[in-house]
Amino acid sequence: MPNPDAYIALISSLPGSERLFVAKQPPLSRLRLDRRLTALTPEDARVLKVLEHALNWGDYEIGVTDAQAIGRCNEALHDISQPTLRKILIERMDLRTVVAALRLRKQGVSPPAGSFGMGRWVRHIPANWNDPSFRLEGPMPWIKEAQQLLDAADPLGLERLLLSVSHKQLKRHAARHYFDFEAVVIYVLIWNIFDRWAQSNAQDAAIRFEHLAQQAMANVAKIDFEGANT
C-alpha cells in the first residue's frame, strides 16, 4: 500500500513543463526522473515499467512481428488493473491501428479480411475501409488531418500531430488525478512525449512510419478488450 504522503511529495517534486513543441527538452533528465520514481512502491514501479514497455516504440526491436507487438500489449492490458491506465493503453493502440490502416490504404492495399490491428476498432476499420475516415470522425477528429499529412509526405508533421493527440489524451486523464499513482504515470508518459519530440527529425520520422506501414497490424488476432472501459 503506497504512502499517500510519499506520493504527494513525489508529485510536488516534479517540475512542470513548457508547452509541447515549444520546449526543446523535457523539464528534467530521465536520470533525475528515475531517482524521484524510487518513491514508488515495488508493485507500482512494476506497473509503470509494464506500461512504458508496451507504449514506447524504442523498447521494441526493429524487426518485431505483429504477433509479438500485440502479445506485449495484450499482456500489459491484463497486467494492469487501474481503469485509467488501461484506457490510456487502449487509446494509444487505437491511434496506432488507425495510422497503420491509413498508410496501408494509401499504398492501395485492399480491405483486410476479418479484424485489423489492436484496439476497439479492429473490425470497424475493415468494414469501413473505403470511407475517408473509416467513419471514425466522432471519436477521432484528427484522422482527416493525418490523411492530409500522409498525402503530403510529411512524416514529421504526422508525428507532431500524433504526439499532440496523445498529449491531449493524457492531459484529459490528468485532470482526474492529482496526487495518486495514476498522476505519476501520466507525468512519466507526458515526459516521454516531450523526450520523443526533442529527439525527432524528419528522417527518423520517415523511417519509423515506413516501418509502421510495413509491420502494420493486419490479419492478426483481436485482443480481448472486454471490460476495459469499466
N, C-alpha and C positions, 0 to 999 in steps of 0.2 A: 504494500500500500504506500503510494507516494506521500511524502510530507508536503501538505499544501503550502506551508511557509517557504519550503525549499523551492517549489515551482514558482511561487510569486517572486522570490529573489532572482531566480533564473530568468524569467521573462523580463523583469525590471533591468537586468544587466545587459540585455540585448539591444544594441543601438538601432535606431530607426534608419531608414534608407531614403535616398532621394527618389525622385520619380523614375520609374522604369524607362530605359533608353536615354535618360539624362545622366544617370550615374555611370561613371566609367569603370567602376568595380563594386563588388559587394561592400556593405558597410563595415565588415570585419573579415579577417582572413579565415580560411577554413580551420587552420590550426587553433586560432583563438576561439572559434565557434565550438570546435570539438572539446576544448578544455571546459567551456561552460556546460556542455552537454553531459559531462561526467556527473552532474547533479541528478540525472535521470535514474530511476530505478533500473535494475538489470532487465526486467521484463519490458519496460517502456523503451529502453535503449534497443532491445531486440526488435520490437515492432517498428521503430523508426528505421532501423537498418533494412528490414524486410521491404518496407515501402520504398525507400530510396533505391534499393537494389532493383525493384521492379520498374520504377519510373525513369531512372537515369539511363539514357542510351549509352553513356560512357561505360556503364557496367556490363554491357553486352559485348560479346566477341563479334568481330566484324562479319564472321560467317554464320552467325546464329540462324537457326532454322525457325520457320514459323511455329512449329510444334514446341520448340524449346522456349521461345518468347512467350507463347500463350501459356505453356506449362508453368513458367515462373510467375506470371500474373495470376494464374489460377491458384497456385499455392499461396501467393501473397493474400489474395482475397479470402481464402479460407483460414489464413493465419492471423487475420486482423479482425478484432471484434468490435472496435469502435465504429459506430454508424457513419460518423463524419469522415473518417479516414477511408472507409470502404467507398463512400460516394466520390471522394476525391480520386481514388484509383479508377473507378468506373468511368468518371468523366474524362480522364486522360486517355483511357482506352477507346472511348467513343471518338475522341478527337483524332487519334492516330488511325483508327479504322476509316474514318471519313476521308482523311487526307490520302491514304493509300488508295482508296476507291477512286477519288478524283484523278489521281495520277494514272492509274490503270486505264480508266475510261478515256483519258486524253490520248493514251497510246493506242486506242482503238480496240481494247480488249472487250470481248463480249461479256454480258452479264454472267457472273459466276453462278454455277448451279448450287442450290441449297443455301447454306449460310456463308457469310463473308466476314472474316476478321474476328474481333472480340469486342464485347460490349453489349449495349442494349439494342443495337440496330443491325445485328448480324443477318437477319432475314429481311428486314425492311429495305436495306440498301439494294440487294439484288432484285427485289420485287419492283423497285422504283429506279432502276439503273438509267433509264433514258430521260428522267426528269432532271433538269439542270442542277437542282439542289437535293436530289433524292427525296424530295418532299419533306425536307428537314429544316425549312426556313424558320419555323417557330422555335424549336429548341436550339438551333444552331444558325443564328442570323449572319454569322461571319462566312458562311460557305460561299456566297456569291463573290465576295472579295478574294477568298482563297482561289477560286476558279480563275478570276481575272489575273492574279499574280502568277498562277501556273501558265496561263496563256501568254503572259508577257515574259516568260522565262526569267522570273525574278525570285530565285531561291532565298536570297537574304530577306527580301520583303516578305516572303511567305513565312520564313522563320520568325521574323519580327511579329507578324500577325498572330501566329500560333502561341508564341510566348506571351503576347498580350492577352489572348483569350485565357490561357492557363493562369496568368497572374490575376485576372479579374475573378475567375472562379475561386481561387484561393482567398482573395480578399473578401469575397462574399461569405465564405465559411468562417473567416477570421472574425467577422462581425458577431458571431455567436459564441466565440471562445476568447477568453482573456488571460486567465492565469492557470490554465489546466494543461494537461499533456497535449491535447489536440492543438492548442495555441503554439506550443513549442514546435510540433511537427510542421504546422503551417508556416511558421517562421523559417524553418530549415528549407522547406520546399520553395518558398519565395527566394531565399538566399540562392538556391540552385538556379533559379531563373535568371537572377542578376549575374551570376557567375557564367552561365551559358551565353548570355548576350555579350558579356565582356570579352569572351573568347571567340565570338562569332566573326566570320568573314565570308565573303561571297563564295569563295572556292570551297571552303569546308561545308557551307550550307548546301551547295550543289551536290557535293559528294554524299552528304547524309540523306538528302531527299531522293537521290538516284538509287541509293541502296534501299531506302524505304520502298520505293516503287518495285524494285526487283524482288524484294523479300516480302511483298505485300501479303496480308493475311487472307489468302484466297483458298477456298475449298478445304477449310480446316474445321475441326470440331468446335462447336459453340461452347463457351464457358457457361456454366450454370449460374446465373445471377439471381436465382430465386431468393427473395427476402433481402436482397442487397440494399434496397431503398427503405427498409423499415427502420 
